[in-house]
């Protein structure tokens, strides 16, 4: 394999495959990081990602809302880019005055699928991911999956995904319909999914989409103070790890020292570690910068053996990371008793 080749992996047992280093599209439509780029600049970035070997693009009807999926349709018309793989999420919507509203009912499941098909302008969705937690009202995840099973049989979706759910809910869902992938946060700074949900996925042959593999930029080493960030950047107000930045930079500097020895950047090393966790892992870092995108893709040139992975894990112990990954930890659902939280913005 050439040093910068993006290795192809199978997404579960769906029959869909894609180069494993993908791209998370959220920041192209949301203002969480102090303003989304123009449509023209966003499409330039998406096309550059494609040129660099990215084929897996992860989106959601929540991003925008809706405009992120429409942006992807403009960037990648089906007749010119048939090899692009779209993964989109449903189940959560932000309602002004009410916050995040969750609806995993069967009627909403089908409505969201039809809407995504129209916005993405594709004959089918490669990965249709329910983003938990479950809505109030008692609709079980098994009932939701019955509708996904119908959508699969109808050819409207090629794979079923889950995000922000527990290991037990993964089992309940998989008992109804094959689950292609679980989308979860995984990085050197966030490893609690390794306790239950990742072993469950591997037992059931489910792939993993790893979002925030750079812990929202902290693992790149480029964020040295909150003052560097725009005043409207949500990380200044609602990211507990930013509140504990001095402690976390001690770990980042250890990562940087190893990266210097390896001849790469700290961010590339952190991404390479996630890639090294197995052929079933698909990291989906996001960025609004072409320069950062190109740097992220450079992680493909960094190879790590098991001993080097252990060295990194010892240099950056997850239990020494200061601050939760979100401010809303009371919403924790998907990693069991040890912690984790439903992602407020993911």
N, C-alpha and C positions, 0 to 999 in steps of 0.2 A: 504494500500500500504506500502510495506517495505520501510524503510528510504532511501535506495539507489536505489530503483527501478526507472528505467527510464520510465516515463509515456508515453504511446502510444497516438498519436494524428492522426487524419485524415488529409491528405494533400488535402485541398479543397474538391471538390466533385468528385475527380478522381477515388476513390475506393482504392487508395494507402494509407497505413498507416505506421507509423514508430515511434519508441521511439523519443521523442521530442528533447532531447539534442543530437545533431549531431556533426559532425566534418567537418571543412573546410580544404581541402587538399592542398591549394595553396603553403604553405611554404615547402612542401615535394619535390617540383620540381623547384621552383624559387629561385633565389639568392638575393631576396630583403632584406632578413634578414641575409645577410652575409653567404651564402652557404647552399645549401640543404644537407640533410643527405645522406649517402650511400643508395643504394637500399635495402640492407639487413636491415639497421637500420630503414628505412622508413616502410618496411613490418612488422618488429617487433612492431613498434608503432601502425600500423593499426590493427594488430591482438590483441594487448592489448586493443585498443579501443573497438573492437568487444567483447572481454572477459568482458569488463566493461558495456556492454549493448548498445553500439552505433551500429546503423544499417543504419543511414542516412549519406552518405558521399557525400560532395559537391565538384565538380571539374569543369573543363573547358578545352576546347581545347586550350585556351590561356596559360594555365599553362605548361610551359616547353619550347616551345609549344608541345602539344600532349603527352608528356611523362608521365604526371600525370594520364591521363586516362589509359595508358598502365600499369603503376604501380598498379593501382587499379585492373586491370584484373589479374595481377600476384598474388596479395594478396588475391583476393576473386574470385576464379574460380566458375563459375555459378553452377556447379554440386555439389560443397561442401558448398557453401554459397548462397543458393537460396533466403534467407531472407534479403540479403543486398539490400538497396535502393540507387541507384545512381542518383544524380542530376547533370547534366552537362550544361554548358553555351556555347553559340556560338554568333557570330555577331561582335566580335572585334578581331583584330590580330595586333601584333606589327611588323612593317616592318622597318628594319634598314634604317635610313636616312629619313623616313617619319613619324615615331612615330606610334600612334595607328590609324589603318584604320578600319572603320566600314562599314559593308555590310549586310543590312537586306533584300536583294533581295531574291526572291523565289528560284532561282537556288542555291544560296549559302546556304539557309536554308536547302534544301534537301541534298546538298553535305555535309554539316556539320553533319547532322543527320546520314547519311550513314557512315561517317568517325568515328563518336563517337561509333556507333554500332560495327564497326570493331575493334576499339581500346579497348573498354570495353568488347568485346566478350560476348555480351548479345543479346538475341532475341528482346529485346525492351529496350528503355530508360524510366526509371520511371518518370523522370522530365527533360524536354528539355526546357531550359530557354534562351530566347532571351535577350542578354545583350546590352542595348542601349548605347548611343543615336542612332537615325536613321542615316543611311548613307546619304551623299550628293547625290542628284540625284532624290529625290522626291518619293521614294517608301514609301507608307504609311504603318503604322503598321497594318492597316486592311488588306492590301494586303499580308503582311508577314504572318498574322494569317490564311489566306486562305490556305497557304501551310501547316502550322501546323495542320490545320483541316484535310487535306488529310492524313498527316502522322499519325494522331490519328486514322482515319478511317481504315488505312492500318495496324494498330497494331504495328507500329514501335516506337511509343511513348505512354505512359500511361497518361501523364499530360503535360500541357503547362505552362511554367513559364515566368516571365518577371523580368528584373533587370535594374536599372538606367533609368527608364522611369517616366513620369509624371502621376498624378492621371487621367488626361483627356485621356492619352494614354492607361491607364489600362481600362478605360471605352470603348474606341474605340476597343481595342483588345477583350474584353469580349463580345462585341456585335457580334463578328464573331465566337468565339470558347470559351468554358468554360476555364477560367484561374485557374490553380491549386494553384499557389503560386507566390508571389512577393518576390524577394531577395533584401534586403536593409540593410543599416547600422542602428543599433539601440542599444543604450546603455545608461547608465546614463549620459554619456558625449555627446551623439548625439541623440537628440529627435525631430528634426524638421520634421521627417516623420509623427509624430503624428498629424500634422496640417491638412494634406489633404490625403496623400496616404494611411495611415493605416485605417482611417475611410472609405475610398472608398473600400479598400479590404474587410473590415468587412461587409459593405453593400452588397457586391457581393459574399460573402461566400468564399473568397480567403485567403489561409493561408499565413503566413509570415515567411521567412527564415531570421533570424537576424544575419548578419555577423558583425565581429569586435565587439562583445558584451563586450569586455574588453578594447576597444579603443586602440588596438595595444599594449596591455600590461600595459598601464598607470594605469588602474584601479586595477591592482594587487598590486600596491604599491611597486613593486620590482625595478622599474626603478626610481632611484633618481637623476641621472645625465646622460647627453649624453655620458660622458666618459666611462660609464659602457658598452656601446654598441660597437660592432665591428666597425672599421672604414669604412667597406663596407656596414654596415646596412643603408638602405635607410632612416630610421627614423632620422638619424643624419643630413640629408641634405634636406629632402623634407617633413617633418612633422611639420607643424606650431605649433602644440600643444607641441612638444618637444622644440621649440624655446621659448615657454612660460611656461617651466616646473615648475619654482618656483611658479607661480600663480596657476597652476593646482594641484600641490602637496598639497596646502592648502585644496582643495576639497577632494583629495585622503586621506589625513590624517583624515578628518571628517568621511569619509567612513570607514577607519581603526578603528576608535574609536567605531563606531557602531558594526563593525564586531567582535571586541574584546568582546564586551558585549554579542554578539550572539554566541560566541564560534566558530567562523569560520574565514577564511581569507578574506581580502578585495575582492579578485577576486571571491571567492565563493559567497560572498554577492551580488556582482555586477551581476553575472550570475543568481543567484536566483531571483533578481529583474526582469531580462528579462523574465525568466520562468514564473514569477507571472503575467505577462501582459496578459495572456490568454492562453487557450488550443489550440489556433490556431497559437501560436508562437513557432518556432523551432530555437533555438540558434545554431549557427554552429561555435564555437570557433576553432581556429587552433593553433597548437603548434608543434614543432619538438622534444619536450622533453616528455618522458614517465612520468617523475615525475610531470611535469606540467599538463599533460593529467589526471593523477590520481587525482591531486588536483582539476582540473576543474570538474571532475565527482563527487567530494565531494559536489558540489553545490546542488546535488539532495537531500542531507540530510538537507538542509536549507529551512525551510518553512517561508513564509512571509504573513501576513494578510494585508488588505488594509491600516490599520493605519501605519504599519511598512513601507509599500511602500511609503506612503506620507512622513514619517519621512526621508527616504532616499532622496526623491526628493527635500525636503526642505534643507537638509544638502548639497546636491550636485546639486544646481540649474543649469540647462543647459545653462542659459543665462550668467552664470559667468565663463563658460569654456573659456579659453583664446586660441585663434588660431582656424583656420578652420581645418576640418578633412583631407583635402588635400591641396597641394600648388596650384592646378590648378582650383581655384574656378570659373574662367571665363567659365569653361565647365559645369557649373551647369545646370541641366535639370530637376531633378525629384522631387524637393520639392516645385516648384513654386517660388513665389517672396521672400519668407522668407529665402532662402539660401539652402545650400546643394551643392554637386558637383558630377559630374560623376566620378566614382572611377577609378583612373589612373591605379591601379594595381589589383583591385578586379575582 
